[in-house]
Amino acid sequence: MALERRLENLMQIPIDLSDPQAEKLRIEAQRLGVEPQALAAAAVVDLLNREVPDFDQAAEHVLRKNQELYKRLS
C-alpha cells in the first residue's frame, strides 16, 4: 500500500531523444545496471537538487539550445 501511495505522487514526463541520445542513455544505463528510465529520472532529480545557480544555468542552456525546436512544437 505504501508503494501505491508513492507511485500516485509521481509525475511522468515523456522525453523525446534522438536515436544517438537514446542509444547513449541505453549504454550508460546498462553500464550502471539500471533501466534507462531510472537513469533519466535520476538525472532529472539530480538537476533539481542542485544549487539554484547551477539549475538556472542548466535550464537557460537547455532553453537556448532547443529554442528552435520549441518554436516548431508550439
N, C-alpha and C positions, 0 to 999 in steps of 0.2 A: 504494500500500500504506500509506503514512503517513496518508493521509486516512481509509482504512478503520479504522485503529487509533484515530485521533482520534474518529471517529464512534462507535466502540464505547464510549468513555468518557463519552458524553453522557447526561444524564438528561432524559427527556422528561416534561413535566408538562402535562396538559390544564388549560386555564384557561377558566372559564365567564365570559363577558362579556355584559352586557345588550346589546340592539341598539344603543342610543346609544353605549355604550362601544366596541363593536366598530367602529361607523362612525367614531368619533373616532380609533381606532387605525389604521383603513384610511386615513383622510385624512392623518394625520400621517406614516404610512409612505410614502404616495405623495409627500407634500411633500419627504420626505428621500430619496426614490428607493430605498427598500429594501422588502423584503417585510414584511408585518405581523408574521409570526412572528419575523423577525430583530429588529425593533424591540422586541417584547415580551421576547425573550431578552436584548437589550442592557440593557433597563430592569432586569431581574432581576439581571444581572451587576453593573450599576451599584449597585443597592441592596446587594448582598452585599459589594461592595468598599468601601463607606463605612465611616467610623469606627464603632466599636461603639455609642456613644450614639445616633448617627443611626439605625442599623439597629434598635436596641432600641425607639426611639421609633416608628419606622415600623411595626415588627411589632406593637407594642402597639396602635397606632392601627387597623391592619387587623383585628386580632383583636376589638377593641371594636366597630368598625363593622359587622363581619359576624357577630357573636356569635349573633344570631337565626338567620341562615342556617345556621351550623354546627350549631346545635341541630336544625334541621329535617332536615339531611342525615344526621345520625347515627342 
